[in-house]
Amino acid sequence: MKKLLFILLLFISCTKEEPEIYYAYRVSGSSGSYSVTIENAYGDTQQWNPVGNDWSYEWTQAGTRWLYVSAQNNNESGSVTVEIVRGGQVVKTNTSYGGFTIATVSGTY
């Protein structure tokens, strides 16, 4: 009986759905014009050009997976900053300074 109860509890804990968590990629800087490449919510590569300051891509998902965002400054001077946000908190950020520079962040979150 104890063995059956243990197996039942194990099955219930394994089939429990994980909660959905808010994720976002953000791009900003002093340049104001960027080319952006991301791994989107479906695991595909997606690009935008040009985008301005405070550009973002948002979604919700359960669990963790590999994420990627890269942005290039489209101007001869200025900076570009990229961020990965998980649950409302910035978990990874990077800034590049100068004309046509690229900032990239990635990781499993």
C-alpha positions as CSV (number, residue, x, y, z in Angstrom):
1,M,0.0,0.0,0.0
2,K,2.8,2.4,0.9
3,K,4.5,1.6,-2.5
4,L,1.2,2.4,-4.4
5,L,0.8,5.7,-2.5
6,F,4.4,6.7,-3.2
7,I,3.9,5.9,-7.0
8,L,0.7,7.9,-7.0
9,L,2.3,10.9,-5.3
10,L,5.2,10.7,-7.7
11,F,2.9,10.7,-10.7
12,I,0.9,13.7,-9.4
13,S,4.1,15.7,-8.8
14,C,5.4,14.9,-12.3
15,T,2.2,15.8,-14.1
16,K,1.8,19.1,-12.3
17,E,1.9,22.0,-14.8
18,E,4.6,24.6,-14.3
19,P,3.4,28.2,-14.0
20,E,3.9,30.6,-16.9
21,I,6.5,33.2,-16.4
22,Y,6.8,36.6,-18.1
23,Y,9.9,37.1,-20.3
24,A,11.1,40.0,-22.4
25,Y,14.0,41.1,-24.6
26,R,14.7,44.9,-24.4
27,V,16.8,47.1,-26.6
28,S,17.8,50.7,-25.8
29,G,20.8,53.0,-26.0
30,S,21.9,56.5,-27.2
31,S,21.9,55.6,-30.9
32,G,18.1,55.4,-31.4
33,S,18.4,53.1,-34.4
34,Y,19.2,49.3,-34.2
35,S,19.0,46.1,-36.1
36,V,17.7,43.3,-33.8
37,T,18.0,39.5,-34.0
38,I,16.3,37.2,-31.4
39,E,15.3,33.7,-30.8
40,N,11.5,34.2,-30.4
41,A,8.9,32.5,-28.2
42,Y,8.6,29.6,-30.6
43,G,12.4,28.9,-30.9
44,D,12.8,30.5,-34.3
45,T,15.2,33.3,-35.4
46,Q,13.5,36.6,-36.0
47,Q,14.9,40.0,-37.1
48,W,13.7,43.6,-37.1
49,N,15.4,46.6,-38.8
50,P,15.3,49.4,-37.9
51,V,13.9,49.7,-34.4
52,G,14.1,52.6,-32.0
53,N,14.8,53.0,-28.3
54,D,12.8,51.0,-25.8
55,W,12.0,48.3,-28.3
56,S,10.8,45.1,-26.6
57,Y,9.6,41.6,-27.4
58,E,7.5,40.0,-24.7
59,W,5.9,36.5,-24.0
60,T,5.1,34.0,-21.3
61,Q,6.3,30.5,-21.0
62,A,6.6,27.6,-18.5
63,G,10.0,26.3,-17.6
64,T,13.4,27.5,-18.9
65,R,15.1,27.3,-22.2
66,W,17.9,28.9,-24.2
67,L,17.3,32.6,-25.0
68,Y,19.2,35.0,-27.4
69,V,19.0,38.7,-28.3
70,S,21.5,40.7,-30.3
71,A,21.3,44.3,-31.5
72,Q,23.5,46.4,-33.7
73,N,23.9,50.1,-33.5
74,N,22.9,51.4,-37.0
75,N,24.7,54.8,-36.5
76,E,28.3,56.0,-36.6
77,S,28.3,56.8,-32.9
78,G,26.3,56.0,-29.7
79,S,25.6,52.9,-27.7
80,V,23.3,49.9,-27.7
81,T,22.1,47.9,-24.7
82,V,20.3,44.6,-24.8
83,E,18.5,42.8,-21.8
84,I,16.8,39.5,-21.0
85,V,14.0,40.0,-18.5
86,R,12.5,37.0,-16.5
87,G,9.7,37.5,-14.1
88,G,10.1,41.3,-14.2
89,Q,13.8,41.2,-13.3
90,V,16.7,41.8,-15.7
91,V,18.7,38.5,-15.6
92,K,21.3,39.4,-18.3
93,T,22.4,42.7,-19.9
94,N,25.2,43.9,-22.2
95,T,26.1,47.3,-23.7
96,S,28.4,48.1,-26.6
97,Y,29.7,51.6,-27.3
98,G,30.6,53.1,-30.7
99,G,29.4,53.2,-34.3
100,F,27.9,50.0,-35.7
101,T,28.8,47.9,-32.6
102,I,26.8,44.9,-31.6
103,A,25.6,43.9,-28.1
104,T,24.5,40.3,-27.5
105,V,23.2,38.3,-24.5
106,S,22.1,34.7,-24.3
107,G,21.7,31.9,-21.8
108,T,19.3,29.4,-20.3
109,Y,16.6,31.1,-18.3
